[in-house]
């Protein structure tokens, strides 16, 4: 294995595939690789799903922190227990005549830093267990709202009772919850009827690959993992420091002379300009330590 086998692909997840289905499909092409995904998409959602390989799987948290853009269709007049069309229907009203101007007024309430409850059918953990396990056992659980960021909501189309929106949001935002909350705000049932993730960080849907078009040479198409670390300052290590870095040795700040004003994490390169990992500052112990080494 070389450093060039540590990267990620952007897969356009097909409808009705789970995120793990995509991982299993790629794993079948090369069983020697360690593979994970960078952020779950529900089976009824399509669009960008990052697939991480080998040492790049350590960078899961950095994917989650990237902003995303979704195209979402919300249908008014129906609600389900999962907040999408996969769930059990709770309420149905085919005679709704929605006021478009009122919908626009209510959409404004969801822009900015907002409180959002995750769906009960989700992988969010409460007391160490995923919420959907509680839901399947029909156990009551107290949900707490989480702060999430919605940067922008653009109306793409309106055809009563369906509205299509483009949503730019931060990490932890559930479009299913938003679809349900919008209906609650309007005092009508609502459901997420389709969802496509069209952008993940700086990467757009046009950059993604179709899962059924992958062949055994897909490893040559990997995107280097440092491409998602543009926000981090860069530091180049000499041979001696690189050896110590791979040995897990911590560094006294005086040896490296890194500027803490630039941040508490640096992306590290060797003298051959290869990305080799991250150096993070321990503010309590006052030293720099290696993190997420690329081997």
Secondary structure, DSSP 8 states (H G I E B T S, - for coil): --GGG-EEEEEEE-TT--HHHHHHHHHTT-TTS-EEESS---TTEEEEEEEEEGGGGGGHHHHHTS-EEEEEEEEETEEESSSBTTS-EEEE-TT----HHHHHHHHGGGSEEEEE---SSSS-EETTEEHHHHHHTT-------EEEEEEEEEEEEEETTEEEEEEEE-TT--HHHHHHHHHHHHTS-EEEEEEEEEEETTEEGGG-EEGGG--TTGGGG-EEGGGG-TTSEEEE--HHHHHHHHTT--EEHHHH---GGG-SEEEEE-TT--EEEEEEEETTTTEEEEES---
